[in-house]
Amino acid sequence: MIPVGVDTHKHEHLARSLDGLGQLVGGLEINTNLAGYLELAEWLPALGDEVVVGIESAGSYGSACAPARTRPRQSG
């Protein structure tokens, strides 16, 4: 599992990923617009197959961010 936390703000969101030891694996700062959400959607799969995302304030500033983190599961 690769945890990602998204800290949401009015004009930008900050995403951070940690490894099993709590060390920073990667980070991303996006603007709160379509281009930013697409950037997040492209960045998350690059982290690996088992990414788990927690979004702060998913009912307000983070609400537009939530759909960007979902991607269709591939059956196999």
Contacts in CASP RR format, 6 or more apart in sequence:
PFRMAT RR
TARGET T0000
AUTHOR 0000-0000-0000
METHOD contacts of the structure
MODEL  1
MIPVGVDTHKHEHLARSLDGLGQLVGGLEINTNLAGYLELAEWLPALGDE
VVVGIESAGSYGSACAPARTRPRQSG
1 50 0 8 1.000
1 51 0 8 1.000
1 52 0 8 1.000
2 17 0 8 1.000
2 19 0 8 1.000
2 25 0 8 1.000
2 47 0 8 1.000
2 48 0 8 1.000
2 50 0 8 1.000
2 51 0 8 1.000
2 52 0 8 1.000
3 17 0 8 1.000
3 18 0 8 1.000
3 52 0 8 1.000
3 54 0 8 1.000
4 15 0 8 1.000
4 16 0 8 1.000
4 17 0 8 1.000
4 44 0 8 1.000
4 47 0 8 1.000
4 51 0 8 1.000
4 52 0 8 1.000
4 53 0 8 1.000
4 54 0 8 1.000
5 15 0 8 1.000
5 16 0 8 1.000
5 17 0 8 1.000
5 53 0 8 1.000
5 54 0 8 1.000
5 55 0 8 1.000
5 56 0 8 1.000
6 13 0 8 1.000
6 14 0 8 1.000
6 15 0 8 1.000
6 40 0 8 1.000
6 53 0 8 1.000
6 54 0 8 1.000
6 55 0 8 1.000
6 56 0 8 1.000
6 62 0 8 1.000
6 65 0 8 1.000
6 69 0 8 1.000
7 13 0 8 1.000
7 14 0 8 1.000
7 15 0 8 1.000
7 16 0 8 1.000
7 56 0 8 1.000
8 32 0 8 1.000
8 55 0 8 1.000
8 56 0 8 1.000
8 57 0 8 1.000
8 58 0 8 1.000
8 60 0 8 1.000
8 61 0 8 1.000
8 62 0 8 1.000
8 65 0 8 1.000
9 32 0 8 1.000
9 61 0 8 1.000
10 32 0 8 1.000
10 61 0 8 1.000
11 31 0 8 1.000
11 32 0 8 1.000
12 29 0 8 1.000
12 30 0 8 1.000
12 31 0 8 1.000
12 32 0 8 1.000
13 29 0 8 1.000
13 30 0 8 1.000
13 32 0 8 1.000
13 40 0 8 1.000
13 61 0 8 1.000
13 62 0 8 1.000
13 65 0 8 1.000
14 27 0 8 1.000
14 28 0 8 1.000
14 29 0 8 1.000
15 27 0 8 1.000
15 28 0 8 1.000
15 29 0 8 1.000
15 30 0 8 1.000
15 40 0 8 1.000
15 43 0 8 1.000
16 24 0 8 1.000
16 26 0 8 1.000
16 27 0 8 1.000
17 24 0 8 1.000
17 25 0 8 1.000
17 26 0 8 1.000
17 27 0 8 1.000
17 47 0 8 1.000
17 51 0 8 1.000
18 24 0 8 1.000
18 25 0 8 1.000
19 25 0 8 1.000
25 47 0 8 1.000
26 47 0 8 1.000
28 39 0 8 1.000
28 40 0 8 1.000
28 43 0 8 1.000
30 36 0 8 1.000
30 37 0 8 1.000
30 39 0 8 1.000
30 40 0 8 1.000
32 61 0 8 1.000
32 64 0 8 1.000
32 65 0 8 1.000
36 68 0 8 1.000
37 64 0 8 1.000
37 65 0 8 1.000
37 67 0 8 1.000
37 68 0 8 1.000
38 68 0 8 1.000
40 65 0 8 1.000
40 68 0 8 1.000
40 69 0 8 1.000
41 68 0 8 1.000
41 69 0 8 1.000
41 71 0 8 1.000
44 51 0 8 1.000
44 53 0 8 1.000
44 69 0 8 1.000
44 71 0 8 1.000
45 51 0 8 1.000
45 71 0 8 1.000
53 69 0 8 1.000
55 62 0 8 1.000
55 65 0 8 1.000
55 66 0 8 1.000
55 69 0 8 1.000
56 62 0 8 1.000
57 63 0 8 1.000
58 65 0 8 1.000
58 66 0 8 1.000
END
